[in-house]
Each structure stands twice: as C-alpha cells, then as structure tokens.
Amino acid sequence: MSEACSSCSAAGSCTTGSCSTEPQLTEAQKASKIGKIIAVMSGKGGVGKSSVTSMLAVSLMRQGYKVGILDADITGPSIPKIFGITEKANVNKIGVTAPVSKGGIKVMSLNLMLENEDDPVIWRGSIITQLVQQFWTDVVWGELDYLLIDLPPGTGDVPITIFQSLPVNGVVMVTSPQQLAGMIVRKAIKMAKKYETTFYGLVENMAYVSCPDCNTKIEIFGAPKGEEEASKNEIPYLGQLPIDPVLSSMSDLGKIEDYQTDNFDKIVKKMLEEVAKDNTHAKSEDAAQ
C-alpha cells in the first residue's frame, strides 16, 4: 500500500489519484473471512439482549452456519458465562485467538482476558472503545458466515465506535413490552438510522410467560407492542419471545447450547429472509453502477 500523499484530505479522500487511502489489514484480519456482521442492539438494559444474541448464534449454528460473537459490552460482559467458556483468549504472533464454545461458536469478550471473571472494569470511554476496535482488528476470527455483536445499553461511545469503525451489515433491535423500554429503544433506532444501517428486524423479548399448568399466556409487562413498534419505525418485525425460566437456568449453568425451543428458529428464519433481501438489493445497486 502506498503512503498517503500530501493532497489527501483529513477525511481520507485523494484528489490526485496517485495514492491509496485504503487501510492496511492486520495479520489477524488477513487470516479472517467474515460474511455478515450483525449488531444486536436495544439501547435499554435488562431486556435480555445478550440472551437473544446468544440464541440467535445457537440457532444459526444449528443450521450449519459458522458463527462468532463479539461481546462489545466491555463493562458488563455476560456472553462467556452464558456459553460456559472458561478458556482464556490466546495471544500469538498473528493476533488473539477467540475461544470456541462446545458447539463451535467463536467468542471474544474482555472476561476471557481477565484473571477473575468478576473483576470490575473501571475504564474511561476512550480505553473501552480502543479495546472494541482491537476485538475487530486483532482477533483471528477465521472463516465465519455471521459475526454477531452484542452491544451494551445506550447510544454512547461503544455503539458509535461499532458503527463508525466496523463494516456492520445490519442491526437486530431487541425490546420488551414496557413503555419505558419502547421509548429508549426508539432512541437506539434513531441512532442506527443516522448511520444509514440496514435493519434486519425487531425482536420483542419478555412478551409473556406461559402458565406451567394451563399454558395460558400471562403478559406480566403489559400487552406486547413489538409489532406496532416495528411498524411505526418502518423496520421488519421478527417476532416475540416469552420469559422462560429454563432459558435463564441454562444460561446460568453455561449450557445455553443445550436449550431447546423453536421460537428462535422462527425468528432466525425471518432474519435470514431480510438478509437475503439486503443481498438482492446490494446486487441490484452494484449492477446499476
């Protein structure tokens, strides 16, 4: 790669045509080939975003896809615990090797680099965002069909870094029936739209709990509003998920890959349909150019 010439602007444009502003790939990036990058976002904490991310990955893995999860929730990482991963990340001359779950899902999280998983991360935003970037540039992801990014709550430093620094293909929004959750999720939707990202859909988590005796759906957080919320924001609606004590228990035990349900399979099927539409749209744009 040639060095940038003096006529290149700070934004990275070149007016002479004699220089290249394409960033050099790291050795880890050269050793990786990733199909689609999907950010899983909510804006609101406590809606089960990490559980949804994990089960989306498990469902994709069961369908034969190669999947990885980048845990971008630096100060509150939970993905390794959910998958029961205790192996530490390995650093070699190429980069950092992401540990692999029992089912073959690659996971990178700060908790896989800490001596103790419950050690607090007391860092300022600049250090956190730098680490998130390194999870992209310095981790050997290998060949993946899908890399899911578990974003932290809010619309601050980390989501900004993800949208500005990583080639995110699309976003899956996670919400719950509470009005407060809906309001904050709308903030996250508006943020993602500012980066002109594609929305693969909205998932409404914790929509109901099923009575163990009669299977009646009890809407403990109020009537589900996910489909209405998706329609108002003009993004696809992927479906709703119940509160399931079994899922919570399996996550606590680090055995989420053993959890059986068809709820996520239906959601992933709709998500993949949106991914296919996006691929078709991209090909049409390329052909038009």
KEFI-949978 format. One record per residue: x, y, z of N, C-alpha, C in turn. Coordinates in steps of 0.1 Angstrom, whole numbers, padded with zeros to 4 digits, always signed. Each point is the difference from the previous one (the first is absolute). Layout:
# residues N
XYZXYZXYZ
...
***
This chain:
# residues 289
+0008-0012+0000-0008+0012+0000+0009+0012+0000
-0003+0010-0009+0008+0012-0001-0004+0009+0011
+0010+0009+0004-0003+0009+0011-0009+0011-0006
-0008+0006+0009-0009+0011-0004+0008+0012-0004
-0004+0006-0011+0007+0012-0005-0005+0013+0007
+0007+0011-0002-0004+0012+0007-0013+0006-0004
-0005-0004-0011-0013+0005-0004-0012-0007+0005
+0003-0011+0008-0011-0007+0006-0006+0008+0011
-0013+0000+0001-0006+0008+0010-0001-0008+0013
-0003+0007+0011-0001-0007+0013-0011-0010+0000
-0010+0002-0009-0011-0010+0000+0004-0013-0008
+0012+0001-0006+0005-0012-0007-0002+0000-0015
-0004+0011-0006-0003+0000-0014+0013+0004-0007
+0002-0004-0012+0012+0003-0008-0004+0007-0013
+0005+0011-0003-0004+0008-0012+0010-0003-0012
+0011-0005+0003+0010-0002-0011-0001-0014-0007
-0006-0009+0007-0001-0014-0005+0013-0008+0001
+0010+0006+0006+0013-0006+0001+0003-0007+0013
-0010+0000+0009+0002-0006+0013-0012-0008+0004
+0002-0009+0009-0011-0009+0005-0002+0003+0015
-0013+0001+0003-0003+0003+0014-0007-0012+0007
+0000-0011-0007-0005-0012+0006+0008-0005+0012
-0007-0003+0011+0008-0003+0012+0007-0014-0002
+0012-0001+0005+0007-0013+0000-0007-0010+0009
-0001-0012-0005-0005-0011+0009+0010-0005+0009
-0004-0003+0012+0009-0006+0010+0001-0015-0004
+0010-0007+0006+0002-0014-0002-0012-0008+0004
-0007+0004+0011-0012-0007+0004-0011+0002-0010
-0001+0012-0006-0011+0002-0009+0003-0008-0013
+0012-0001-0004+0004-0008-0012-0003-0015+0002
+0000-0004+0013-0003-0014+0003-0015-0002+0002
-0008+0010-0002-0014-0001+0003-0008+0003-0012
-0012-0007-0001-0009+0002-0011-0014+0000+0005
-0006+0011+0001-0013+0001+0007-0011+0004-0011
-0011-0007+0000-0011+0002-0009-0008+0013+0003
-0008-0001+0011-0009+0010+0004+0003+0004+0015
+0000+0013+0003+0002+0005+0013-0014+0006+0005
-0005-0005+0010-0013+0004+0005+0001+0005+0015
-0004+0013+0002+0001+0005+0013-0014-0002+0007
+0000-0005+0012-0012-0002+0008-0001+0011+0010
-0010+0008-0001-0001+0013+0008-0013+0001+0006
+0000+0008+0011-0013+0003+0007-0001+0014+0005
+0012+0006+0004+0000+0012+0007-0004-0001+0014
-0009-0009+0003-0005-0002+0014+0007-0012+0006
+0005+0001+0012+0005-0012+0007-0011-0008+0006
+0002-0013+0002-0009-0008+0007-0011-0006-0008
+0001+0001-0014-0010-0006-0008+0004-0014-0006
+0011-0005+0005+0004-0013-0005+0008+0000-0013
+0007+0011-0003+0007+0001-0013+0011-0011-0001
+0007-0002+0010+0011-0010+0000-0006-0014-0002
-0011-0003+0006-0006-0013-0002-0005-0002-0014
-0006+0011-0006-0005+0000-0013+0012-0002-0010
+0011+0007+0002+0012-0001-0008+0005-0014+0000
+0001-0006+0012+0005-0014+0002-0009-0010-0007
-0013+0001+0001-0009-0009-0006-0001+0001-0015
+0002+0013-0005+0001+0002-0014+0012-0008-0006
+0011+0001+0008+0012-0007-0005-0002-0015+0001
-0006-0005+0010-0002-0014+0002-0009-0005-0012
-0011+0007-0003-0009-0004-0010+0007+0000-0014
+0008+0010-0002+0008+0001-0013+0010-0012-0001
+0006-0003+0012+0010-0011+0000-0007-0013-0003
-0012-0002+0005-0008-0013-0002-0004-0001-0014
+0000+0011-0007-0004-0001-0015+0012-0002-0009
+0012-0001+0007+0012-0003-0008+0009+0012-0003
-0004+0012+0006+0008+0011-0003+0012+0001+0010
+0011+0006-0004+0011+0003+0008-0002+0014+0007
+0000+0000+0013-0004+0012+0007+0010+0004+0011
+0001+0013+0002+0008+0006+0010-0008+0011+0008
+0004+0002+0012-0006+0011+0008+0011+0009+0005
-0001+0013-0003+0008+0010+0005-0007+0007+0012
+0004-0002+0012-0006+0005+0012+0005+0015+0002
-0008+0009-0005+0004+0014+0001-0004+0007+0013
-0007-0007+0008-0004+0005+0013+0012-0002+0010
+0009+0009-0001+0013-0001+0007-0001+0000+0015
-0008+0009+0005-0001+0001+0015-0010-0010+0006
-0009-0006-0009-0009-0010+0006-0001-0012-0009
+0011-0006-0003+0000-0012-0009-0007-0012+0006
-0008-0007-0008-0007-0012+0005+0000-0011-0009
+0005+0002-0013-0001-0011-0010+0009-0012+0004
+0012+0001+0005+0008-0012+0004-0007-0008+0011
-0006+0007+0009-0008-0007+0011-0011-0008-0006
-0008+0006-0009-0011-0007-0006+0004-0012-0008
+0012+0000-0006+0004-0012-0008+0009-0009+0009
+0003+0004+0012+0008-0009+0008+0014+0000-0004
+0005+0010-0006+0014+0001-0005+0009+0005+0011
+0010-0007+0004+0009+0004+0010+0015+0001-0005
+0002-0005-0012+0013+0000-0006+0003+0015-0003
+0013+0004+0003+0004+0013-0003+0004+0002-0015
-0001+0013-0004+0004+0003-0014+0015-0002-0001
+0004-0005-0011+0014-0003-0003+0006+0010-0009
+0011+0006+0004+0007+0010-0009+0012-0007-0006
+0001+0001-0014+0011-0005-0007+0005+0011-0010
+0009-0004-0009+0007+0010-0008-0010+0006-0011
-0011-0007-0002-0009+0005-0010-0010+0010+0007
-0005-0004+0011-0010+0008+0007-0005-0008+0012
-0013+0003+0004-0006-0007+0011-0010-0011-0005
+0002-0011+0005-0009-0012-0004-0012+0000+0009
-0012+0001-0006-0012+0000+0007-0004-0014+0005
-0002-0002+0013-0005-0013+0005-0012-0005-0007
-0002-0013+0000-0012-0006-0007-0009-0007+0010
-0013+0002-0002-0010-0007+0008+0000-0015-0003
-0007-0007+0008-0002-0015-0002-0006-0002-0014
-0009+0008-0004-0007-0002-0013+0008+0006-0012
+0011+0007+0003+0008+0005-0011-0001+0015-0003
-0007+0007+0009-0002+0015-0002+0012+0007+0006
+0007+0009-0008+0011+0007+0005-0004+0012+0008
+0006+0003+0011-0004+0011+0009+0012+0008+0004
-0001+0013-0001+0010+0009+0005-0006+0010+0010
+0005+0000+0012-0005+0008+0011+0011+0004+0009
-0001+0012+0006+0010+0004+0010+0001-0010+0011
-0011-0006+0004+0001-0010+0011+0009-0011-0003
+0003-0003-0013+0009-0010-0003+0014+0004+0000
+0002+0012+0005+0014+0005+0001+0003+0005+0015
-0010-0001+0008+0001+0004+0014+0005-0012+0009
+0007+0002+0010+0004-0011+0009-0012-0006+0007
-0009+0009+0005-0012-0005+0006-0012+0006-0007
-0010-0008-0003-0012+0005-0008-0008+0011+0007
+0001+0001+0013-0007+0010+0007+0008+0012+0004
+0012+0001-0006+0008+0012+0002-0007+0012-0007
-0001+0012+0006-0007+0011-0007+0009+0006-0010
-0006+0006-0010+0007+0007-0010-0002+0015+0002
+0010+0007+0006-0002+0014+0003+0008+0008-0009
-0005+0002-0013+0007+0007-0010-0009+0011-0006
+0007+0010-0005-0006+0011-0007-0004-0004-0014
-0009+0008-0006-0005-0004-0013+0010-0002-0011
+0011+0009+0000+0010-0001-0011+0007-0014+0000
+0003-0005+0012+0006-0013+0001-0009-0011-0004
-0013+0001+0004-0010-0010-0004-0002-0001-0015
-0001+0012-0006-0002+0000-0015+0013-0005-0007
+0011+0002+0005+0013-0005-0006+0000-0015+0001
-0005-0006+0011+0000-0015+0001-0011-0005-0009
-0011+0006-0002-0010-0005-0009+0005+0000-0014
+0008+0010-0004+0006+0000-0013+0010-0011-0002
+0007-0003+0011+0010-0011-0001-0006-0014-0001
-0012-0001+0006-0008-0012-0002-0003-0003-0015
+0000+0011-0007-0002-0001-0015+0013-0002-0008
+0010+0008+0004+0012+0000-0008+0010-0011+0004
+0000-0004+0013+0011-0009+0005-0005-0014+0004
-0013-0003-0002-0005-0013+0003+0000-0009-0013
+0005-0011+0001+0000-0010-0012-0014-0007+0001
-0009+0005-0008-0014-0005+0000+0000-0012-0010
+0009-0001-0009+0000-0011-0009-0012+0002-0010
-0005-0011-0005-0011+0000-0010-0014-0001+0008
-0008+0011-0002-0013+0001+0007-0010+0004-0011
-0012-0006+0001-0011+0004-0008-0007+0013+0007
+0000-0001+0013-0006+0011+0008+0008+0004+0012
+0002+0013+0002+0006+0005+0013-0010+0008+0006
-0005-0004+0012-0010+0008+0007+0007+0009+0011
-0004+0012+0001+0006+0009+0009-0010+0003+0011
+0003-0003+0012-0009+0002+0012+0004+0014+0005
-0009+0010-0003+0003+0014+0003-0004+0003+0015
+0006+0009+0007-0004+0004+0013-0012+0009-0001
-0007+0003+0012-0011+0009-0001+0005+0014-0003
-0010+0008-0005+0004+0014-0002+0003+0003-0015
+0003+0012-0003+0004+0005-0013+0013+0008+0001
+0009-0005+0008+0012+0008+0003+0012-0005-0008
+0012+0000+0007+0013-0003-0007+0001-0013-0008
-0005-0011+0007+0002-0013-0007-0008-0001-0012
-0014+0002+0000-0007+0000-0012+0005+0009-0011
+0004+0012+0004+0005+0009-0010+0013-0006-0007
+0009-0006+0008+0012-0006-0005-0003-0012-0009
-0010-0008+0004-0004-0011-0008-0005+0004-0014
-0009+0010+0000-0006+0005-0013+0010+0007-0009
+0010+0007+0007+0010+0008-0008+0012-0008-0004
+0003-0011+0007+0013-0007-0002-0002-0014-0006
-0011-0006+0002-0002-0013-0005-0010+0000-0012
+0002-0009-0010-0009-0001-0011-0013-0007+0003
-0008+0006+0009-0013-0007+0004-0010-0001-0011
-0005-0012-0003-0009-0002-0011-0014+0003+0004
-0004-0003+0013-0014+0003+0004-0001-0001+0015
-0012+0004+0005-0003+0001+0014-0012-0008+0004
+0000-0007+0011-0012-0006+0006-0002+0007+0013
-0012+0006+0001-0004+0007+0012-0007-0009+0010
+0002+0002+0013-0007-0008+0010-0007+0009+0009
-0013-0003+0002-0008+0008+0009-0008-0008+0009
-0008+0006+0009-0010-0008+0009-0012+0009+0001
-0011-0005+0005-0013+0007+0000-0001+0013+0008
+0009+0002+0010-0001+0012+0008+0001+0012-0009
-0008+0011+0004+0001+0012-0007+0013+0007+0001
+0007-0002+0012+0013+0006+0002+0010-0006-0010
-0001-0013-0002+0009-0007-0009-0002+0004-0014
-0013+0002-0004-0003+0004-0013+0006+0014-0003
-0001+0009+0009+0005+0014-0002+0015-0001-0002
+0007-0007+0008+0015-0001-0001+0004-0007-0012
-0007-0010-0004+0003-0008-0012-0001+0009-0012
-0010+0009+0000-0002+0009-0011+0012+0010-0002
+0006+0003+0011+0012+0008+0000+0011-0007-0008
+0001-0013+0003+0011-0008-0006-0003-0002-0015
-0013-0002-0003-0004-0001-0015+0004+0013-0007
-0003+0011+0006+0003+0013-0007+0015+0002-0001
+0008-0005+0010+0014+0001-0002+0005-0009-0011
-0005-0012-0001+0005-0009-0011-0004+0005-0013
-0011+0007-0001-0005+0006-0013+0010+0011-0005
+0006+0007+0010+0009+0010-0003+0012-0005-0008
+0003-0013+0003+0012-0006-0007-0005-0008-0012
-0012+0002-0004-0006-0006-0013+0002-0015+0000
-0002-0006+0012+0001-0015+0000-0013-0007-0004
+0002-0012-0004-0012-0008-0003-0005-0007+0012
-0013+0000+0002-0007-0007+0011-0005-0013-0004
+0006-0011+0006-0005-0013-0003-0012-0004+0008
-0003+0009+0010-0013-0003+0007+0000+0004+0015
-0011-0001+0006-0002+0003+0014-0006-0013+0007
+0006-0003+0011-0005-0011+0008-0005+0005+0013
-0013-0004+0004-0005+0004+0013+0002-0012+0010
+0009+0003+0009+0003-0010+0010-0009+0002+0013
-0001-0011+0008-0008+0001+0012-0015+0004-0002
-0005-0004-0012-0014+0004-0003-0010-0006+0009
+0003-0012+0005-0010-0007+0008+0007-0012+0008
-0007-0005+0009+0005-0013+0007-0012-0010-0001
+0003-0012-0003-0010-0010-0001-0003-0007+0013
-0012-0001+0004-0004-0007+0012+0004-0015-0001
+0008-0005+0009+0004-0014-0001-0011-0010+0001
-0012+0004+0005-0011-0010+0001-0009+0000-0011
-0004+0013-0006-0010+0000-0010+0006+0007-0013
+0012+0004+0000+0007+0006-0012-0006+0013-0004
-0008+0006+0009-0006+0014-0003+0012+0010+0000
-0001+0009-0010+0011+0010-0001-0004+0012+0010
+0009+0002+0009-0002+0011+0010+0010+0012-0004
-0006+0011-0003+0008+0011-0005+0003+0009+0012
+0011-0004+0007+0003+0007+0013+0005+0014-0002
+0005+0003-0012+0005+0014-0002-0010+0008-0009
-0012-0005-0001-0010+0007-0008-0001-0006-0014
-0009+0005-0008-0003-0006-0013+0013+0002-0009
+0004-0010-0007+0011+0002-0009-0002+0011-0010
+0011+0007-0003-0001+0011-0010+0010+0000-0010
+0007-0012-0001+0012-0001-0010-0004+0002-0014
-0011-0006-0004-0004+0001-0014-0004+0014-0004
-0007+0007+0009-0004+0014-0002+0013+0009+0000
+0009-0003+0009+0012+0008+0001+0008-0002-0013
+0001-0012-0005+0008-0002-0012-0007+0007-0012
-0013+0000-0001-0007+0006-0010+0002+0015+0000
-0001+0006+0012+0002+0015+0001+0013+0004-0004
+0010-0008+0002+0014+0003-0003+0004-0005-0014
-0009-0006-0007+0002-0005-0013+0012-0010-0001
+0000-0009+0010+0010-0011-0001-0007-0013+0001
+0005-0011-0005-0006-0013+0000-0003-0005+0015
-0011-0007+0002-0003-0006+0013+0003-0015-0001
+0009-0005+0009+0005-0013-0001-0008-0010+0009
-0007+0006+0011-0008-0009+0008+0003+0003+0015
-0007-0007+0009+0000+0002+0014+0005-0012+0007
+0006+0002+0012+0006-0011+0007-0006+0000+0015
-0002-0011+0006-0005+0000+0013+0011+0001+0011
-0004+0002+0012+0009-0002+0011+0000-0015+0003
+0012-0006+0000+0001-0014+0002+0010-0003+0011
-0005-0005+0012+0010-0003+0010+0010-0010-0004
-0003-0009-0009+0009-0010-0004+0012+0006-0007
-0003+0010-0009+0011+0007-0007+0009+0007+0010
-0006+0007+0010+0008+0007+0010+0009-0010+0008
-0006-0012+0003+0008-0010+0008+0011-0005-0009
-0003-0003-0013+0011-0006-0009+0011+0011-0002
-0004+0013+0000+0010+0010-0002+0009+0001+0013
-0006-0001+0011+0008+0000+0013+0010-0011+0001
-0004-0012-0006+0008-0012+0000+0010+0000-0011
-0001+0010-0009+0010+0000-0012-0004-0010-0010
-0012-0004-0001-0005-0011-0009-0010+0005-0009
+0001+0012-0005-0011+0005-0009-0001-0007-0013
+0011-0007-0004+0000-0008-0012-0008-0012+0001
-0004-0004+0012-0008-0012+0003-0015+0004+0001
-0003+0013-0001-0014+0005+0002-0007-0003-0013
-0012-0006+0001-0008-0003-0012-0013+0008-0001
-0002+0006-0011-0012+0008-0003-0001+0003-0015
-0012+0001-0005-0001+0004-0014-0003+0015-0002
-0001+0007+0012-0003+0014-0001+0011+0008-0008
+0013-0003+0004+0011+0007-0007+0002-0004-0014
-0003-0013-0003+0001-0005-0014-0010+0008-0009
-0012+0003+0005-0009+0008-0008+0005+0015-0002
+0006+0005+0010+0006+0014-0001+0011+0000-0009
+0009-0010+0001+0012+0000-0009-0004-0002-0014
-0011-0008-0003-0005-0002-0013-0004+0013-0006
-0007+0008+0007-0004+0013-0005+0012+0010-0001
+0009-0001+0009+0012+0008-0001+0008-0003-0013
+0001-0013-0003+0008-0004-0012-0007+0004-0012
-0014+0001+0000-0007+0005-0011+0003+0015-0003
+0002+0007+0011+0003+0015-0001+0015+0001-0005
+0009-0009+0004+0013+0000-0005+0001-0003-0015
-0009-0009-0004+0000-0003-0014-0005+0011-0008
-0010+0008+0005-0005+0011-0007+0011+0011-0001
+0007+0001+0011+0011+0010+0000+0011-0004-0011
+0003-0012-0001+0009-0005-0010-0004+0003-0014
-0013-0003-0002-0006+0003-0014+0000+0015-0003
-0003+0008+0010+0000+0015-0002+0015+0004-0003
+0009-0005+0007+0014+0004-0002+0005-0004-0014
-0004-0012-0004+0004-0004-0014-0006+0008-0011
-0013+0004+0003-0007+0009-0010+0007+0014-0001
+0005+0005+0012+0007+0013+0000+0013-0001-0007
+0007-0012+0002+0013-0002-0007-0002-0001-0015
-0011-0007-0004-0002-0001-0014-0004+0014-0007
-0007+0008+0008-0004+0013-0005+0012+0009-0002
+0011-0002+0008+0012+0008-0001+0009-0004-0011
***
